[in-house]
Amino acid sequence: MMFKKVLLAGLMSASLTAAYAGNAHPQDGLSADEIKQIRSLMIEKKLADDKTLYPLFEVVEPAKDAVYAWRDNNGPMPDRKALVQFRKGNKFYKTVVNLSKKTVAEAEQTKGQPMILLDEFFAAASSVLEHKDFIAGLAKRGLKPEQVNCIPLTAGNFGTPADNNKRLMKVPCFVIPEGPNFYSKPVEGLYGTVDLEKREVIEVVDTGVVPIPEDEWDYTEEGVAKRTDLRPKWNPSKLEQKGGPNFKVEGNKVTWDMWKFHFRIDKRPGLVLSDVQVNDGKKWRNYIYQMHLSEVFVPYMDPAKTWNYRTYMDSGEYGFGVFLSPLRRGVDCPKYAKFFPAVMNDDMGNPVEIPDAICLFERDTGNPSWRHFEVFQQGPDKFVPTEGRPETELVLRSASEVGNYDYLIDYRFKQNGDVSIKVGASGLDATKGVASKDADSETFDEDTRYGSLIAPNLVAANHDHYFNFRVDLDVDGRNNVAMKTKLVPFNANSKDNPRGPMWRVKNVMIDNELAGRMQFTSFKPQYFMMVNPNKHGPLKLHPGVMMHHTNVSYGPYDFVKDMAMRRNAYLEYTVWTTQYDPKHRYAGGEYALGSDGSDTLAEWVKADKDLRNKDIVAWFSTGFHHIPRTEDWPVMSTEWITVHLQPMNFFQHNPALTLRTPESESIKDTIAKGMEKKAQEDKPAEAKTEKKGD
């Protein structure tokens, strides 16, 4: 992980402060200056000292009314406030710091476990390597502590007194490679459990020696070239943009084409987009108040003692913001993209900067936004080319490396009113050492019962990736209604219609939160729609936004008895609908680490609040099952999944209708060549012969 201390001195400090003041927004993330002020105020008010550790500084957003008043009615800038979680002794507390008034609220002990501190992560790794039983386990495998790299993993909670609300990590190790692949040589069958509050190893588990793979599987170009031939050099197809971007950035506010929005980075969810507005050609209209990652759940399907605890809540336990990685030009983003750093607090409460953590770019997708070739316009002496417009999209991107996985998070805006949230999963498989070298090995069937052999002595376990996004739609205003748009069959057969069953659309109003849970399946097709009943759009229809079921996956889970699934019970449905509550930002609860499932989205909806003409939030779960294969190793190709939002009766016509026709030599050339060919065909035969003879 790459962190760079932010040095706020002299001219740099002045320029950053001035830039923030000039383009301030109520939903801005915490600046480096503000992070320093928070730490100073905590010490000044005697709540902390120079050695205090802080899992989280996070901006406390103003009330919606205050934000809209500031934006629309020239209202005052609301006070800047920050939620602060900190450790005192071996307990955690939280408070709110008012940066505008320079006050700190009375602290209270947290009701759960905050995110893992990096200090704890490294302490857990070193603790096991100093424990005599763990050292003995390594010795049985012919290894010494200095030969291994240990990777602490969150231990989950399985409802036992040893688990509940405990701050635990389980620590397996890998042989340190010469190259970059730290997951190629697992020390299988050995791990230690560390109590982070006590800072001690409470258990060492050794289920027996398993052969350690010999191959390091270097995935760098140099390493690959030693294994096999690289492909021939070729002419790359490049994305480029002459003349500079069409978007405008002021502070953290972006304006592009028909869109404008605000973005920031929070330590837990990563990218947060707010105040998304769309222009219908006459005025700016509210679309999405806020959207961000709510939780990530990655449960592994191997019941072995050394694997069954692997039920990671990556966002709530580790943090997608804190594990942002710098984006690489020409690989992660086009070379012409605009890059932004991410600033957040480190364990000591000081500001740190992750360079190039976000990129923003527009691109021609290579697809038509729309097209039509009209055959009836063509004639013997007439060729009318295809009418169409190229598709351009704006992409805001980040990438978080959480352990062995890399997750790209995209927010993509199109010129037809569509918004897509895309998640791209790449990185390395989590690996398990086994005795099998190939499919003829004696232990092959047992070794691959819960995973796939991807290399000699190496299995990748079956697992899932689930992502929940909180999408606070304010469609043309705060008060909306939610609907299930169902495709229902009807018997269309009659004396005038020889066909059998057809389908029609049936809109079902969602009156309360329990009714707002939806499962999406192709066998019973339905869509989720948010509509403003207080406004009229085209043809006196109510404007809405529809959420499409693109990538959904379910498993044979028990959301009552299985504690791992109870903690993530939002997976039982694709869509959940709740009345807006600013305290409810994360589907897995305020505190994910060691949680018991009592503070989750699945529990909140039991209040069954009224959703009729209210401020409503939609929660959308997407994901995929991962059955590993040899093609995943030593590094996985990026797998993309989507949450798709479309306008529904929001605009007078297709918004992309007003795009300009591109300058296209190919059309002119096509017409010219077509006319030349036609002229040649129309010449008398003797004229063609004479020309040939000449």
Protein Blocks (a to p, Z undefined) as FASTA:
>chain_A
ZZdddddehjlmmmmmmmmmmmgcfkbccdfklmmmmmmmmmmnopacfkbccfbacddd
ddfklmmmmmmnopacddddddddddehjaccdddddfklopacdddddfbdcdddfklm
mmmmmmmmmpmklmmmmmmnopafklpccddddebjehiaklgopacdddddddddfblb
lklmccehiacdddfklopafbdcdebjcdddfbloiabfklmmmmmccddddddddddd
ehiafbdcehjaccehjbccdddddfklopadehiacdehjaccdfbfbdcdfbdcdddf
bfbfklmmmccdfklmnopklmpccddehklpcfkbccdddddddfkopacddehkbccd
dddehiafbdcddfklgcfkbccdddddddddddddddddehjbccdddddddfeopacd
ddddedjddddddfbfbfkbmklmmmmmnbccfbghiacddddddddddddddehiabdc
ddddddddddfbdfklmbdcdddddddddfbfklmpccddfklgcddddddfkbccehhi
acddddddfbdcdddddfklmmmlmmmmmmmpmbdcddddfklmbfnbjblghpahlacf
klmmmnopafehpacdddddddddddddfklpcbdcddddddddddehkbfbdfklmpcc
dddfklmmmmmmmmmmmmmmmpcfklmmmmmmZZ
